[in-house]
Amino acid sequence: MISVRNVLTALALAFTAYLGARGLWWTEPVPQPLVVFATLGLYLATTWLCIFWEQPIVRADTGEDAADVSARGPTVLPVWGGVLALASAAIVPSAIAYAVGPDARTASFATWYLGGIGALMTIVMVRRRPWVAWIGIVLLAVASMLWMGPVDALALGLVGSVVWVAVAQLLVRSLDRAARDTSRLAQLQRAASAWQAAQLVRRRERRVQVQRALAVAGPVLSRTVARGGRLDDEDRRRARIAEGSLRDEIRAPKLLDDAVREQLREARGRGATVTVLDEGWLDGLDQASLDSVRARLADAVRASTSARLFIRTSPDERIAATVVGRSASGPGLSDEDVVDLWVEIPRAPESDEGDEEGHAPRPGGGGDPGREAE
């Protein structure tokens, strides 16, 4: 596959091979040719290892595997690779200067290491070892100036090597900054998309709530307007049922489905006072658990004969909602109403037995939710 990374790798490979080949293009006899061959072998092996070796690590800033990161940019050079590069920067200039002899130290086949070590340190810089690269350049500068003099070293390629490494550092920093900005923009885009989706959901929910409110209260309001506010007992009963239904939609939408709404309307229709309250304890429930809770709630309301019904969600980790029914112990309703219904609806869909029986509160049980709701 042709990519920018593969093209740059091929260029680095070709350029370092060319610099190594220059060291073999002798224009005069070399006193120590074996040293030249060994030095070239060390240089090329070190350079190509620094180009191709990928360290199997996971980057701490992104948590991604090195194989995924390498698809976007160079990984960090292993420590042993940096040590090998520094060893080459220290050995190659002195070995070549010794091998070619004092008379040929400024010849083109003897000064290739100025560009060669510069290219190696450029690769090390791209592999994210800036301190190693600059130390290698310092070693190259010291050795070349000692063997051929400062003026010849600067004129024959030392300046170019320094410029290569500096430009490589600037490019790496620029690319890293661009990558961070791109990642930040992608995060912002995802956040904006999530916010937009949430707004669409909220608008859809509000539209549904408005349509439901119009369906519940619209006929009552139309009748009230048509009669000029003069309502008979049946109209008032319908208005109270509509008001209670609207309160349910506002206070406890997660407890409601069509079956629960129908049972609540029937309970209010027979004269019961119904209070439904959700304080957010159902937010973590999945859809299957919610369906189970609503089905149990509809059954509990259907079976109730209490004059007052109090339905509240529960903070208990096992109980989703509690239904409390209270009726007068004598004629009329008073603060001494007895609890004649107590249903605890579990959160889990299973365990159907024994959870929907109405019973009075257990002795010493944690208070009366119906009394608290009042």
N, C-alpha and C positions, 0 to 999 in steps of 0.2 A: 504494500500500500504506500503510495506517495504522499508524504506529509511534510510539513515544515521541519519537524523534528528529524525525520529521516534524511532530508536534504542537507540539513546542517551537520548531521553525523557523518554523512558521506563527504562533505567538504572538509571537515576536520580531519577525517581519515586520509583523504587525498593530500591535504596540505602538509600534514606531519610526515607522510611518506615521501613527499617531494623534498622536504628539508633534510630527511635522513639520506635520501639519494644524493643530495648535494655533497654530503660528507664523503661519499665514495668517488666523486668525480675529481680525482687527483690530477693536478697539472704538473706535479713533480713527485719524486719518490718520497715515501713516508717512512721515517725511521722505525716506527712501531705500528705496523698495520693491524696486528692482532688486538692491540689496545683500542684502535679505532673501531674494529668490528664489534668487540665486546661492548664498547660504549654506545655504539649505535643500537645494538640489540637491547641494552638496558633502557635506552631512551624510548625506542619504539614500543617495547613491552609495557613500560610504565604509562606511556601516553594512551595506548589503545585500551589498557585496563581502565584508565580513568574515563575513557569515552564510553565503554560498553558495560562496565560492571554496575549492576543494580543491586542495592542493598535491600533485602527483604525486611522492611520495617513498616510500622504504622505511624503516620504523622499525628502528633498529639493535638495539633490545632484543628484538624478536620476529622480525625478518627478514621481516615480512609487507608486502605491498603496501598503499599508502594506501587503495585501494578496499576492501580487506578490513577494514582498521582502522576506516575511516569507518562501516562498518556497525554497529560497536559503540560508537563515541564520536567526539567532535570531533577533528580532526587539528590539528597545530600551524599557527597562522596564519603565512603567509609574512612575511619581513622587510619587504618593501615594504608589506604590509598594516598592519603595526604602525606603520611610519613615517607612512602615510596617516592612521591613527587618531590619532596624536599631533598631526599637522598640523591635523586637524579640532578636536581638543581645544584647540589654541592659537588657531585662527582664529575658530571659530564664536562663542564668547561675546563676544569683542571686536567682531566684525562686527555681530552682532545688537544689541548695546548702542549701537554707533555709528549703525546704521540706524534704530532706533526713536526716537532722541533722548533727552535727559536726563529729560524729563517722564514717559516711559512705560517706563522701564527696570525697574520693578517690576510692570508689568501682566502678566496671565497669558499674553498672546501674545508677551511679550518675555522671559519667564523659562522658556520651554519647554526651552531648551538645558540647564538644570540637570538635568532628567530625561533629556533626549536624550543628552547626553554621558555621563551615568551609565549609561544603557542600552548605549551603544556600548562603554564600558570593561568593562561586565559581559560583553558578547559577546567582547571581546578576552580577558578572563580565562578564559572557557569554552574559547576557542581556544588555551589554554595559553601565553599571553604575560603572566604576572603582573606582571613589571616594567613592561612597557608600560602595562598597565592602571592601576597605581598612579601612574606618572608622569603619565598623562592625568588622573587625579583631582586630582593636585596642581596641574596647569595649570588645570583647571576651577576649583578653589578659589581660586587666586590671582586669576584674571581676574574671577570673579564678585564676590569681595570688593572688588576695586579699583573695579568699575563700580557696584555697588549697596550696598556696605558689608557688614561681616561679619555683622551681626545679620540683615539682610534675606536675605543669601545662605543662611545656615543655616536660617532659618525657611521659605524658599520652595522648598527641595528639595535643597540640598547634602548635608545629613545623610542623606537617603534614598539618594542616589547612592553615598555612601561605604558605607552598609550593604549595598546591592546587591552591590557589588564584593567586600566582605568575605565575605558569604554565598556568593557564587559561588566564591570561592577555597576556602572550607571544603568545599563540595559537590564540587568537582572533586577535591580531595585525598581525600575520603571515597570517591568513586567509583573513583579510581585504586587506593586501598588495597583496596577490595572486589574489583576486577578482579584485582589481584595475588594476593589470598587465594584467589579462585576458580581462577585458573590453577595455584596451588600445590596446591590440593586436587585438581584434575584430574590433575596429575602424580602425586600420591601415590596416587590411585585407580588410575591406569594401572600404577604400580609394584606396587601390591598385587595387581591382577589378573594381572600378569605373574608375580609370585611364586607366586600361587595356581595358575596354570597350570603353572608349573615344578614345583611340589610334586605336582600331579596326575600329571604325566609321570613324575616320579621314583617315585611310588608304583606307577604302572602298570609301570614298568621293574623295580622290585623284585619286584612280584608275578610278572612273567614270569620273572625270574631264579629266584625261589623255586620256581615250577612246573617250570622246566627242571631245577633241582637235584634236586627230588624225583623227576622222571622218570629222571634219570641215576643218582642214588645210592639212590633208594628201594628198588628190588629187591635191590640188594647189601646194604643195611642190614637189610632184612627177612630175607634169607637168613642173614645173620650172627647176628641175634637168634634166629632159629629154631634154628640149630645151636649156640647157646651160645658163639659165637666160634671154634669149631673149623672152619677152612676148609681145603679141599683146594687143590691148585695152580690149578685152573681158577677157583675162587672168588677166590683171591688175584689172579689175572690180571685178572679182571673188576673187582675193587676198585681195582687200580692204574689201569686204564683210566678208571674213574669218577672217581678222584681227579684224574687228569690233565685230564679234561674240565671238572671244576669249577674247577681252576686256570686253564684257558683262559678260562672265562667271567668270572673275576675280573680276570685280568691283561690280556686283549686282546679285549673284547667287540666292538670295531669291526672286527676282522679276521674275525669269525665269521659264517657263515650255515650253512644246513643242509648244503650241499655240503662246505664246509670242515670242519664238525664230523664228517661221515661219513668224510672222508679221514683226519682226525687219529685217529679211532677205529680205522680199519683199519691205520694205521701203528703205533699202539701194540699192536694185536692181533697183528701179526707180530713184535713184540718190540722195536721201535725206541723209543728214549727221545726224547720230543718236548718242547721248551720253546718256548712262545709268549709274546712280551712286546710290549706296546704302551706306549710312554712318552709318548703324547699327540701324536705327530707327525701323526696323521690327523684332527685336530680340524677343520681347515679344508676338508676334502675334501667335495665334493658327492656326492649319492647315486649318480649315474651312475659317477663315478670310483671310489667305494667298491665298487660292484658289479663293476666291471672288475678291481679289485685282488683281491677275494675269488675271482672266477673263475680268475684266473691263479694265485692261491695254491693253490686246490684242484687245479689241473692239476699244479703243481709237486710237491705232496705225493703225488699219485697216481703220478707218474713216478719218485719217489725210491725208492732201495734202501738208503739209508744206515742205519747203526746208530744214529746220533744226528742229530736234526734241530733246528736252532736257527732260529727265525723271529722277526725283530725289525723293528719299524718304523724308518724311516730319517729323519734330519733333513735329508737332501739334498733340494733343491727339485725334483729330477727323479725321485727314487726314493721309492716309498711304503714298500716293505718288502724285506728281504733274507732269503732262505732259504739256509742253509748246512747241508750234509750232511757228516758225518764218519764214517769207518769205520776199523777197525783195519788197520794195514799187515801184521800177522801174526796169529797165534793170540791171541785175547783182545783186550780193549780197553785202551788205555793213553793216557798223555798225548801220545804220538807218533802219534796217529791222523791219517790223511791226510784232506784235504778233497777229497771226490769229488763234491760238488755245490755250485754257487754260482749262485743265481738272483736277479737284481735285478728287482723288479716296479715298473714306472713308475707315476707318479701319473695320467698322462693316459690316457683310454680308448683313444686311437688308438695308432699305432706298434706293431702287434702282432708285427712280424717282428723276430727277433733278440733279444728281451728275455727269453724264457723258456728259453734254452738253459742247461743246467747246465755250468759250467766252473770250473776252479780259479782261485784269486785271481790277479790280475795281479801281476807283479813290482813291488814297491814300492807296491802298493795299500794303502789305509789300514787295515791290521790285519785281524784275524780276528774277526768278530762272534760266531762260535761260541765262540771262546776267551774273549771278554769275558763272554758269557752264563754260562759255567761259574763 
